[in-house]
Amino acid sequence: MKYQAKDFENATDLYLQSLVGLDFGDDTNADHAAEARASVQVPVLCNLTACALQCRRFNRAVVLADTALALDPECWKAHSRKGLAFLELGDFVAARRALRDACACAPEPADQRAVRRELRRLQEREKRAKDGEQRQRRAFSKAMVISSSDGGLYEDVQKKRVSSLRSSRPVGEDARAVVKAHKRTEHLERWRVCMGKWPSSLFYFSAIAVLAVGVVAVSVSGPVGFSLAA
């Protein structure tokens, strides 16, 4: 068969064709129709649900299982496959409810054990999902604390900042001390530069003064002559 050969697409087509032939048959006898639904339609719908699960069409599997359960509410296979579809969709509450209904409706102990195995698998999946969410929350919280350490958004960071401020001098005193030290350094530097240039500057101003005095004397007494005679 197509399903056993894992040809789920062709198996789905064959199951759908069988449902169409059943729905539009010529036999209108009510008893025969009820027997057909119990013996053919519900099993075919359950097989279609299995094909949808294998093809990873989980929403479609839920719809097909509900269709089968509308015809036979005690069909444990429909309950079980509906629970598996919800499990893959991540709806653990609905999956647990459907699997518990399947375990209650299963007629044979072997079928009940199979459903219990799925319930244990559900518990493991749910635990892994919760652990993953907790790890993500812790990582997110850690990243937020690191990224916001300068802003002081979190209590521990704020406490560290307050304690560091209390242990140091006030900000105003530090600022004033820095300004005073800077001014002293600036004054000392200016004085050193002036003292370094003082000798050359003194000579320059002295020469200018001598030249000025000479010019004034010449202008007052006239040119000065030199005689070689005795």
C-alpha atoms as an extended CHARMM CRD file, in Angstrom:
* protein
*
       230  EXT
         1         1  MET       CA              0.0000000000        0.0000000000        0.0000000000  PROA      1               0.0000000000
         2         2  LYS       CA              1.0010000000        3.6340000000       -0.5240000000  PROA      2               0.0000000000
         3         3  TYR       CA              1.0500000000        4.4360000000        3.2030000000  PROA      3               0.0000000000
         4         4  GLN       CA              3.2740000000        1.4730000000        4.0440000000  PROA      4               0.0000000000
         5         5  ALA       CA              5.5910000000        2.5300000000        1.2210000000  PROA      5               0.0000000000
         6         6  LYS       CA              5.7110000000        6.0020000000        2.8020000000  PROA      6               0.0000000000
         7         7  ASP       CA              4.1640000000        7.5360000000       -0.2860000000  PROA      7               0.0000000000
         8         8  PHE       CA              1.9200000000        9.7280000000        1.8200000000  PROA      8               0.0000000000
         9         9  GLU       CA              0.8350000000       12.1150000000       -0.9240000000  PROA      9               0.0000000000
        10        10  ASN       CA             -0.5520000000        9.3570000000       -3.1540000000  PROA      10              0.0000000000
        11        11  ALA       CA             -2.0000000000        7.6070000000       -0.1060000000  PROA      11              0.0000000000
        12        12  THR       CA             -3.8640000000       10.8110000000        0.7390000000  PROA      12              0.0000000000
        13        13  ASP       CA             -5.3120000000       10.9710000000       -2.7840000000  PROA      13              0.0000000000
        14        14  LEU       CA             -6.5210000000        7.3790000000       -2.5960000000  PROA      14              0.0000000000
        15        15  TYR       CA             -8.1580000000        7.9000000000        0.8020000000  PROA      15              0.0000000000
        16        16  LEU       CA             -9.9180000000       11.0300000000       -0.4600000000  PROA      16              0.0000000000
        17        17  GLN       CA            -11.2230000000        9.1590000000       -3.5120000000  PROA      17              0.0000000000
        18        18  SER       CA            -12.6350000000        6.4600000000       -1.2710000000  PROA      18              0.0000000000
        19        19  LEU       CA            -14.4180000000        9.0840000000        0.8190000000  PROA      19              0.0000000000
        20        20  VAL       CA            -15.9240000000       10.6900000000       -2.2910000000  PROA      20              0.0000000000
        21        21  GLY       CA            -17.2050000000        7.3360000000       -3.4910000000  PROA      21              0.0000000000
        22        22  LEU       CA            -18.7290000000        6.6580000000       -0.0980000000  PROA      22              0.0000000000
        23        23  ASP       CA            -20.4070000000       10.0440000000        0.2220000000  PROA      23              0.0000000000
        24        24  PHE       CA            -21.9690000000       10.0050000000       -3.2490000000  PROA      24              0.0000000000
        25        25  GLY       CA            -22.9670000000        6.3400000000       -3.4760000000  PROA      25              0.0000000000
        26        26  ASP       CA            -26.3560000000        5.2250000000       -4.7540000000  PROA      26              0.0000000000
        27        27  ASP       CA            -27.2740000000        3.3030000000       -1.6200000000  PROA      27              0.0000000000
        28        28  THR       CA            -29.5970000000        5.4490000000        0.5090000000  PROA      28              0.0000000000
        29        29  ASN       CA            -30.3590000000        2.8840000000        3.2270000000  PROA      29              0.0000000000
        30        30  ALA       CA            -29.8500000000        4.5110000000        6.6270000000  PROA      30              0.0000000000
        31        31  ASP       CA            -28.6030000000        1.3730000000        8.3610000000  PROA      31              0.0000000000
        32        32  HSD       CA            -26.1500000000        0.6990000000        5.5720000000  PROA      32              0.0000000000
        33        33  ALA       CA            -24.9610000000        4.3170000000        5.6790000000  PROA      33              0.0000000000
        34        34  ALA       CA            -24.3350000000        4.1030000000        9.4330000000  PROA      34              0.0000000000
        35        35  GLU       CA            -22.4440000000        0.8570000000        9.0000000000  PROA      35              0.0000000000
        36        36  ALA       CA            -20.4220000000        2.4120000000        6.1930000000  PROA      36              0.0000000000
        37        37  ARG       CA            -19.5000000000        5.3550000000        8.3830000000  PROA      37              0.0000000000
        38        38  ALA       CA            -18.4120000000        3.1010000000       11.2360000000  PROA      38              0.0000000000
        39        39  SER       CA            -16.4770000000        0.6180000000        9.1080000000  PROA      39              0.0000000000
        40        40  VAL       CA            -15.1090000000        2.7920000000        6.3050000000  PROA      40              0.0000000000
        41        41  GLN       CA            -15.4270000000        6.5390000000        6.7550000000  PROA      41              0.0000000000
        42        42  VAL       CA            -13.9750000000        6.8270000000       10.2760000000  PROA      42              0.0000000000
        43        43  PRO       CA            -10.9640000000        4.5610000000        9.5510000000  PROA      43              0.0000000000
        44        44  VAL       CA            -10.2880000000        6.4370000000        6.3140000000  PROA      44              0.0000000000
        45        45  LEU       CA            -10.4110000000        9.7440000000        8.1570000000  PROA      45              0.0000000000
        46        46  CYS       CA             -8.0040000000        8.3640000000       10.7500000000  PROA      46              0.0000000000
        47        47  ASN       CA             -5.6550000000        7.2640000000        7.9520000000  PROA      47              0.0000000000
        48        48  LEU       CA             -5.9050000000       10.7150000000        6.3920000000  PROA      48              0.0000000000
        49        49  THR       CA             -4.9860000000       12.1740000000        9.7730000000  PROA      49              0.0000000000
        50        50  ALA       CA             -1.9400000000        9.9100000000        9.8990000000  PROA      50              0.0000000000
        51        51  CYS       CA             -0.9130000000       11.0250000000        6.3890000000  PROA      51              0.0000000000
        52        52  ALA       CA             -1.2750000000       14.6680000000        7.3920000000  PROA      52              0.0000000000
        53        53  LEU       CA              0.9650000000       14.0550000000       10.4070000000  PROA      53              0.0000000000
        54        54  GLN       CA              3.6140000000       12.4220000000        8.2380000000  PROA      54              0.0000000000
        55        55  CYS       CA              3.4540000000       15.3470000000        5.8020000000  PROA      55              0.0000000000
        56        56  ARG       CA              3.7360000000       17.7490000000        8.7660000000  PROA      56              0.0000000000
        57        57  ARG       CA              0.3560000000       19.3320000000        8.0430000000  PROA      57              0.0000000000
        58        58  PHE       CA             -0.6150000000       19.4830000000       11.6760000000  PROA      58              0.0000000000
        59        59  ASN       CA             -3.5170000000       21.9170000000       11.4330000000  PROA      59              0.0000000000
        60        60  ARG       CA             -5.0920000000       19.7400000000        8.7460000000  PROA      60              0.0000000000
        61        61  ALA       CA             -4.5460000000       16.6950000000       10.9450000000  PROA      61              0.0000000000
        62        62  VAL       CA             -6.5260000000       18.3600000000       13.7380000000  PROA      62              0.0000000000
        63        63  VAL       CA             -9.4150000000       19.0990000000       11.3630000000  PROA      63              0.0000000000
        64        64  LEU       CA             -9.4860000000       15.5500000000       10.0230000000  PROA      64              0.0000000000
        65        65  ALA       CA             -9.3860000000       14.0840000000       13.5390000000  PROA      65              0.0000000000
        66        66  ASP       CA            -12.2770000000       16.3160000000       14.6190000000  PROA      66              0.0000000000
        67        67  THR       CA            -14.2540000000       15.1410000000       11.5770000000  PROA      67              0.0000000000
        68        68  ALA       CA            -13.7010000000       11.5320000000       12.5840000000  PROA      68              0.0000000000
        69        69  LEU       CA            -14.6440000000       12.2690000000       16.2010000000  PROA      69              0.0000000000
        70        70  ALA       CA            -17.8460000000       13.9380000000       15.0690000000  PROA      70              0.0000000000
        71        71  LEU       CA            -18.8360000000       10.5850000000       13.5670000000  PROA      71              0.0000000000
        72        72  ASP       CA            -17.4120000000        8.4440000000       16.3780000000  PROA      72              0.0000000000
        73        73  PRO       CA            -16.5620000000       10.2620000000       19.6320000000  PROA      73              0.0000000000
        74        74  GLU       CA            -15.0600000000        7.0700000000       21.0650000000  PROA      74              0.0000000000
        75        75  CYS       CA            -12.4580000000        6.5980000000       18.3090000000  PROA      75              0.0000000000
        76        76  TRP       CA             -9.2080000000        6.4190000000       20.2720000000  PROA      76              0.0000000000
        77        77  LYS       CA             -7.0180000000        6.6670000000       17.1790000000  PROA      77              0.0000000000
        78        78  ALA       CA             -8.6200000000        9.9800000000       16.2430000000  PROA      78              0.0000000000
        79        79  HSD       CA             -8.0410000000       11.2730000000       19.7790000000  PROA      79              0.0000000000
        80        80  SER       CA             -4.4640000000       10.0440000000       19.7740000000  PROA      80              0.0000000000
        81        81  ARG       CA             -3.5350000000       11.5280000000       16.4020000000  PROA      81              0.0000000000
        82        82  LYS       CA             -5.2260000000       14.7670000000       17.3090000000  PROA      82              0.0000000000
        83        83  GLY       CA             -3.0670000000       14.8700000000       20.4240000000  PROA      83              0.0000000000
        84        84  LEU       CA              0.0770000000       14.2530000000       18.3620000000  PROA      84              0.0000000000
        85        85  ALA       CA             -0.8620000000       17.0920000000       16.0180000000  PROA      85              0.0000000000
        86        86  PHE       CA             -1.3030000000       19.4770000000       18.9560000000  PROA      86              0.0000000000
        87        87  LEU       CA              2.0110000000       18.2860000000       20.3830000000  PROA      87              0.0000000000
        88        88  GLU       CA              3.8220000000       19.2450000000       17.1950000000  PROA      88              0.0000000000
        89        89  LEU       CA              1.9930000000       22.5780000000       17.1330000000  PROA      89              0.0000000000
        90        90  GLY       CA              3.2690000000       23.3020000000       20.6450000000  PROA      90              0.0000000000
        91        91  ASP       CA             -0.1870000000       23.3290000000       22.2670000000  PROA      91              0.0000000000
        92        92  PHE       CA              0.6870000000       21.0880000000       25.1820000000  PROA      92              0.0000000000
        93        93  VAL       CA             -2.5960000000       21.6180000000       27.0360000000  PROA      93              0.0000000000
        94        94  ALA       CA             -4.7350000000       20.5030000000       24.0950000000  PROA      94              0.0000000000
        95        95  ALA       CA             -2.3270000000       17.6470000000       23.3560000000  PROA      95              0.0000000000
        96        96  ARG       CA             -2.5690000000       16.3350000000       26.9200000000  PROA      96              0.0000000000
        97        97  ARG       CA             -6.3710000000       16.5240000000       26.8510000000  PROA      97              0.0000000000
        98        98  ALA       CA             -6.6070000000       14.6070000000       23.5630000000  PROA      98              0.0000000000
        99        99  LEU       CA             -4.1140000000       11.9530000000       24.6250000000  PROA      99              0.0000000000
       100       100  ARG       CA             -5.9060000000       11.3860000000       27.9100000000  PROA      100             0.0000000000
       101       101  ASP       CA             -9.1700000000       10.9410000000       25.9940000000  PROA      101             0.0000000000
       102       102  ALA       CA             -7.3990000000        8.4550000000       23.7390000000  PROA      102             0.0000000000
       103       103  CYS       CA             -6.1150000000        6.4950000000       26.7300000000  PROA      103             0.0000000000
       104       104  ALA       CA             -9.6280000000        6.3980000000       28.1930000000  PROA      104             0.0000000000
       105       105  CYS       CA            -11.1480000000        5.1900000000       24.9080000000  PROA      105             0.0000000000
       106       106  ALA       CA             -8.4330000000        2.6910000000       23.9480000000  PROA      106             0.0000000000
       107       107  PRO       CA             -9.9560000000       -0.8290000000       24.1250000000  PROA      107             0.0000000000
       108       108  GLU       CA             -6.7550000000       -2.8530000000       24.4500000000  PROA      108             0.0000000000
       109       109  PRO       CA             -3.9650000000       -2.6240000000       27.0680000000  PROA      109             0.0000000000
       110       110  ALA       CA             -1.3790000000       -2.4190000000       24.2950000000  PROA      110             0.0000000000
       111       111  ASP       CA             -3.1560000000        0.6030000000       22.8380000000  PROA      111             0.0000000000
       112       112  GLN       CA             -3.2760000000        2.2310000000       26.2680000000  PROA      112             0.0000000000
       113       113  ARG       CA              0.4680000000        1.6610000000       26.7520000000  PROA      113             0.0000000000
       114       114  ALA       CA              1.1310000000        3.2560000000       23.3790000000  PROA      114             0.0000000000
       115       115  VAL       CA             -0.8610000000        6.3360000000       24.3700000000  PROA      115             0.0000000000
       116       116  ARG       CA              0.9630000000        6.5320000000       27.7210000000  PROA      116             0.0000000000
       117       117  ARG       CA              4.2660000000        6.5450000000       25.8790000000  PROA      117             0.0000000000
       118       118  GLU       CA              3.0460000000        9.5610000000       23.9260000000  PROA      118             0.0000000000
       119       119  LEU       CA              2.0180000000       11.2210000000       27.1880000000  PROA      119             0.0000000000
       120       120  ARG       CA              5.5420000000       10.7100000000       28.5670000000  PROA      120             0.0000000000
       121       121  ARG       CA              6.9890000000       12.1380000000       25.3810000000  PROA      121             0.0000000000
       122       122  LEU       CA              4.6680000000       15.1150000000       25.8120000000  PROA      122             0.0000000000
       123       123  GLN       CA              5.9720000000       15.6790000000       29.3420000000  PROA      123             0.0000000000
       124       124  GLU       CA              9.5720000000       15.5820000000       28.1070000000  PROA      124             0.0000000000
       125       125  ARG       CA              8.8370000000       18.0460000000       25.3000000000  PROA      125             0.0000000000
       126       126  GLU       CA              7.0430000000       20.3630000000       27.6930000000  PROA      126             0.0000000000
       127       127  LYS       CA              9.9370000000       20.2510000000       30.1710000000  PROA      127             0.0000000000
       128       128  ARG       CA             12.4820000000       21.0120000000       27.4490000000  PROA      128             0.0000000000
       129       129  ALA       CA             10.3670000000       23.9030000000       26.2450000000  PROA      129             0.0000000000
       130       130  LYS       CA             10.1220000000       25.3740000000       29.7550000000  PROA      130             0.0000000000
       131       131  ASP       CA             13.8600000000       24.9620000000       30.3340000000  PROA      131             0.0000000000
       132       132  GLY       CA             14.5630000000       26.7030000000       27.0340000000  PROA      132             0.0000000000
       133       133  GLU       CA             12.2860000000       29.5950000000       27.9500000000  PROA      133             0.0000000000
       134       134  GLN       CA             13.9830000000       29.9850000000       31.3240000000  PROA      134             0.0000000000
       135       135  ARG       CA             17.4360000000       30.0090000000       29.7000000000  PROA      135             0.0000000000
       136       136  GLN       CA             16.2790000000       32.6430000000       27.2300000000  PROA      136             0.0000000000
       137       137  ARG       CA             14.8540000000       34.8040000000       30.0230000000  PROA      137             0.0000000000
       138       138  ARG       CA             18.0790000000       34.5410000000       32.0380000000  PROA      138             0.0000000000
       139       139  ALA       CA             20.2050000000       35.3810000000       29.0120000000  PROA      139             0.0000000000
       140       140  PHE       CA             17.9660000000       38.3150000000       28.1520000000  PROA      140             0.0000000000
       141       141  SER       CA             18.0610000000       39.6390000000       31.7200000000  PROA      141             0.0000000000
       142       142  LYS       CA             21.8470000000       39.3190000000       31.8280000000  PROA      142             0.0000000000
       143       143  ALA       CA             22.2190000000       41.1260000000       28.5170000000  PROA      143             0.0000000000
       144       144  MET       CA             19.9370000000       43.9310000000       29.6870000000  PROA      144             0.0000000000
       145       145  VAL       CA             21.9190000000       44.3760000000       32.9190000000  PROA      145             0.0000000000
       146       146  ILE       CA             25.2020000000       44.5720000000       31.0100000000  PROA      146             0.0000000000
       147       147  SER       CA             23.8980000000       46.9520000000       28.3670000000  PROA      147             0.0000000000
       148       148  SER       CA             22.2590000000       49.2460000000       30.9090000000  PROA      148             0.0000000000
       149       149  SER       CA             25.1010000000       49.3150000000       33.4670000000  PROA      149             0.0000000000
       150       150  ASP       CA             25.9140000000       52.9190000000       32.5370000000  PROA      150             0.0000000000
       151       151  GLY       CA             22.3340000000       54.0540000000       32.8640000000  PROA      151             0.0000000000
       152       152  GLY       CA             21.6950000000       52.6070000000       36.3140000000  PROA      152             0.0000000000
       153       153  LEU       CA             18.3370000000       51.0840000000       35.3760000000  PROA      153             0.0000000000
       154       154  TYR       CA             18.7150000000       48.1020000000       37.6630000000  PROA      154             0.0000000000
       155       155  GLU       CA             18.8620000000       48.0960000000       41.4070000000  PROA      155             0.0000000000
       156       156  ASP       CA             22.2270000000       46.3710000000       41.8020000000  PROA      156             0.0000000000
       157       157  VAL       CA             23.9300000000       48.7610000000       39.4170000000  PROA      157             0.0000000000
       158       158  GLN       CA             22.3340000000       51.7330000000       41.1490000000  PROA      158             0.0000000000
       159       159  LYS       CA             23.5120000000       50.5030000000       44.5530000000  PROA      159             0.0000000000
       160       160  LYS       CA             27.0860000000       50.1400000000       43.3100000000  PROA      160             0.0000000000
       161       161  ARG       CA             27.0210000000       53.6640000000       41.8870000000  PROA      161             0.0000000000
       162       162  VAL       CA             25.6260000000       55.1450000000       45.1270000000  PROA      162             0.0000000000
       163       163  SER       CA             28.2410000000       53.3680000000       47.2730000000  PROA      163             0.0000000000
       164       164  SER       CA             31.0860000000       54.5490000000       45.0320000000  PROA      164             0.0000000000
       165       165  LEU       CA             29.8660000000       58.1400000000       45.2320000000  PROA      165             0.0000000000
       166       166  ARG       CA             29.5570000000       58.0010000000       49.0030000000  PROA      166             0.0000000000
       167       167  SER       CA             33.0980000000       56.6790000000       49.3910000000  PROA      167             0.0000000000
       168       168  SER       CA             34.6540000000       59.5380000000       47.3460000000  PROA      168             0.0000000000
       169       169  ARG       CA             34.7850000000       63.3060000000       47.8220000000  PROA      169             0.0000000000
       170       170  PRO       CA             31.9360000000       65.4700000000       46.5340000000  PROA      170             0.0000000000
       171       171  VAL       CA             32.0140000000       66.2340000000       42.8490000000  PROA      171             0.0000000000
       172       172  GLY       CA             32.1770000000       70.0250000000       43.4740000000  PROA      172             0.0000000000
       173       173  GLU       CA             35.3320000000       69.7850000000       45.5830000000  PROA      173             0.0000000000
       174       174  ASP       CA             37.0760000000       67.6370000000       42.9760000000  PROA      174             0.0000000000
       175       175  ALA       CA             36.2150000000       70.1060000000       40.2200000000  PROA      175             0.0000000000
       176       176  ARG       CA             37.4910000000       73.1050000000       42.1730000000  PROA      176             0.0000000000
       177       177  ALA       CA             40.7420000000       71.3350000000       43.0440000000  PROA      177             0.0000000000
       178       178  VAL       CA             41.3470000000       70.4750000000       39.4000000000  PROA      178             0.0000000000
       179       179  VAL       CA             40.7250000000       74.0920000000       38.2910000000  PROA      179             0.0000000000
       180       180  LYS       CA             43.1240000000       75.4820000000       40.9300000000  PROA      180             0.0000000000
       181       181  ALA       CA             45.8750000000       73.0560000000       39.9690000000  PROA      181             0.0000000000
       182       182  HSD       CA             45.4350000000       73.9370000000       36.3190000000  PROA      182             0.0000000000
       183       183  LYS       CA             45.6990000000       77.6870000000       37.0370000000  PROA      183             0.0000000000
       184       184  ARG       CA             48.8670000000       77.2350000000       39.1230000000  PROA      184             0.0000000000
       185       185  THR       CA             50.4610000000       75.2160000000       36.3510000000  PROA      185             0.0000000000
       186       186  GLU       CA             49.5040000000       77.8320000000       33.7680000000  PROA      186             0.0000000000
       187       187  HSD       CA             50.9550000000       80.7160000000       35.8370000000  PROA      187             0.0000000000
       188       188  LEU       CA             54.2230000000       78.8780000000       36.4470000000  PROA      188             0.0000000000
       189       189  GLU       CA             54.5840000000       78.1350000000       32.7510000000  PROA      189             0.0000000000
       190       190  ARG       CA             54.0600000000       81.7910000000       31.8070000000  PROA      190             0.0000000000
       191       191  TRP       CA             56.6310000000       82.9240000000       34.3900000000  PROA      191             0.0000000000
       192       192  ARG       CA             59.2010000000       80.4340000000       33.0980000000  PROA      192             0.0000000000
       193       193  VAL       CA             58.7320000000       81.6190000000       29.5210000000  PROA      193             0.0000000000
       194       194  CYS       CA             59.0930000000       85.2560000000       30.5090000000  PROA      194             0.0000000000
       195       195  MET       CA             62.2420000000       84.5930000000       32.5500000000  PROA      195             0.0000000000
       196       196  GLY       CA             63.7390000000       82.6500000000       29.7070000000  PROA      196             0.0000000000
       197       197  LYS       CA             63.2640000000       85.5740000000       27.2950000000  PROA      197             0.0000000000
       198       198  TRP       CA             64.2600000000       88.3310000000       29.7840000000  PROA      198             0.0000000000
       199       199  PRO       CA             68.0720000000       88.7420000000       28.9040000000  PROA      199             0.0000000000
       200       200  SER       CA             67.5000000000       89.0840000000       25.1520000000  PROA      200             0.0000000000
       201       201  SER       CA             64.5850000000       91.4230000000       25.7050000000  PROA      201             0.0000000000
       202       202  LEU       CA             66.6820000000       93.6470000000       28.0540000000  PROA      202             0.0000000000
       203       203  PHE       CA             69.4920000000       93.9630000000       25.5140000000  PROA      203             0.0000000000
       204       204  TYR       CA             67.0210000000       94.8190000000       22.7600000000  PROA      204             0.0000000000
       205       205  PHE       CA             65.3320000000       97.5860000000       24.7650000000  PROA      205             0.0000000000
       206       206  SER       CA             68.7210000000       99.0060000000       25.9140000000  PROA      206             0.0000000000
       207       207  ALA       CA             69.9810000000       99.3030000000       22.3330000000  PROA      207             0.0000000000
       208       208  ILE       CA             66.8260000000      101.0820000000       21.2770000000  PROA      208             0.0000000000
       209       209  ALA       CA             67.1760000000      103.5330000000       24.1910000000  PROA      209             0.0000000000
       210       210  VAL       CA             70.8250000000      104.3820000000       23.2970000000  PROA      210             0.0000000000
       211       211  LEU       CA             69.9430000000      104.9940000000       19.6630000000  PROA      211             0.0000000000
       212       212  ALA       CA             67.0450000000      107.2210000000       20.6840000000  PROA      212             0.0000000000
       213       213  VAL       CA             69.2880000000      109.3580000000       22.9410000000  PROA      213             0.0000000000
       214       214  GLY       CA             71.8520000000      109.7420000000       20.1510000000  PROA      214             0.0000000000
       215       215  VAL       CA             69.2860000000      110.8850000000       17.6480000000  PROA      215             0.0000000000
       216       216  VAL       CA             67.9510000000      113.5150000000       20.0660000000  PROA      216             0.0000000000
       217       217  ALA       CA             71.4710000000      114.8850000000       20.7940000000  PROA      217             0.0000000000
       218       218  VAL       CA             72.3300000000      115.2710000000       17.1100000000  PROA      218             0.0000000000
       219       219  SER       CA             69.1040000000      117.0670000000       16.3840000000  PROA      219             0.0000000000
       220       220  VAL       CA             69.7730000000      119.5970000000       19.1920000000  PROA      220             0.0000000000
       221       221  SER       CA             73.5330000000      120.4350000000       18.7990000000  PROA      221             0.0000000000
       222       222  GLY       CA             74.0640000000      119.7280000000       15.1480000000  PROA      222             0.0000000000
       223       223  PRO       CA             76.6200000000      117.4280000000       13.5270000000  PROA      223             0.0000000000
       224       224  VAL       CA             79.6510000000      116.6250000000       15.6250000000  PROA      224             0.0000000000
       225       225  GLY       CA             83.0000000000      117.1910000000       13.8940000000  PROA      225             0.0000000000
       226       226  PHE       CA             86.4000000000      115.7220000000       14.5750000000  PROA      226             0.0000000000
       227       227  SER       CA             89.6330000000      117.6300000000       14.0440000000  PROA      227             0.0000000000
       228       228  LEU       CA             93.0800000000      116.1940000000       13.5680000000  PROA      228             0.0000000000
       229       229  ALA       CA             94.8240000000      119.4700000000       14.3290000000  PROA      229             0.0000000000
       230       230  ALA       CA             96.2230000000      120.2830000000       17.7320000000  PROA      230             0.0000000000
